[in-house]
Amino acid sequence: MSAQIHPTAVVDQHAEIGNDVSIGPFCCIGADVEIGDGCQLQSHVVITGHTRLGSDNKLFPFSSIGQVPQDLKYKGEDSQVIIGNNNQIRESVTINAGTAGGGMITRIGDDNLLMAYTHVAHDCLLGNEIVLANCATLAGHVEVDDQAIIGGLSAIQQFVRIGRLAMIGGMSGVTKDVPPFCLLAGGYRSGLSGLNIVGLKRQGFTLERLGRLKEIYRLLLQDAGKREERLAEAMLAVPADDADAMALLAFIRSAKRGLSMHARGGE
């Protein structure tokens, strides 16, 4: 089925529009935009720049995709936004293009939910099945791994990494990397408060798997001591075939921005 384009929409003749695409009233689509099959643009959606959308994405009113980055170093390079499949991009979401200093690409994977007023800045890399709650803000070069949840009104500082299945509580300021499987909350001076137990159980983590993750958390994110010594101790405590535990160890070992640690008084 060919695309359905409302007569008030402005679609550049050079834009590539897939099959069964719906473009609603007052949308504006630029010349270098590619929109995959089955995408739905409700109304007042702006997609510009070198932007590519996969299939079956739903974009809600006043979302803005592919605008130039909010970076004074940007000099008009042909950077990109690449978005995968089956994402929901809610009202007034903004996603900016990449920069020369960050690989020239802002990339978003599949099956993500970006709630109203969220912002994804230049050169961010998002995986799959992520939730950004209302007004969550990602600064430039932020990386968010699969199935992470970022609470409403939270702000993630540039170059920070958020690990897989981590959960960020609402109104949190995040200035250091958040390890996989962990829960972080506490406002501007946020800190870890344990594992994301509810989220992990929903994903089918057994008590045995949770127990090993808890041991790594205690050794490396809660107890005092030199990190290299604690890493060596943790390596001895974890079977090499436990992929989740090894991923947590690898994340902690590779932290460059600094690592969020257990907050005093946290559970």
C-alpha angles and dihedrals in degrees: 000000000000123000120280109223122183113232092239093056119101111219119174112235091234095056115109111232121186131217123291092012118154118208112185135205120315096000117150121210122186131222098256096048125117119196118190129222120295098013117150122209108186104195143312091021116153119202116175143151123038095329128157125191123191123215133306098011118155118213120190130208120304097007112148120206129183102011117152114279122266090241123117090212091064111110103181100282117168094252123163149227114211119188125183131213138307098010125153112218108186134203119319096355114159124206117180130204123253131262137227089254093058108041096278093264138098104196132193122182132208137306097013128151116214106184126210119308096005117148127212109190130205121306095008116152117208125182129203136305093014124154122210107187123214116309095001109155128207117194121211123304095013117154121207119186128213122302096004119147123212115195127230120285091011121141124208116203121231119282093014119139124216113202129225116289091003117145125211116201120230121279093017126149109215117197101156136048116283112216122230119275093017134125119224128186142138112110121260093343092049125170141173118283100186136286124330088252098169093049093046093050090050087056091054100257110166125224089253093055091045091050093057092048090050090053092052090046091053094047100043109022104031112027123072124244142085112317096225091053092048091047090054090050092048092050089058092050097052127070112238091232093060098102095185095051092045090050090053091050092048092050092051092047093051098047109133103164093054126271129263108238136198111289121232109260091020118140 
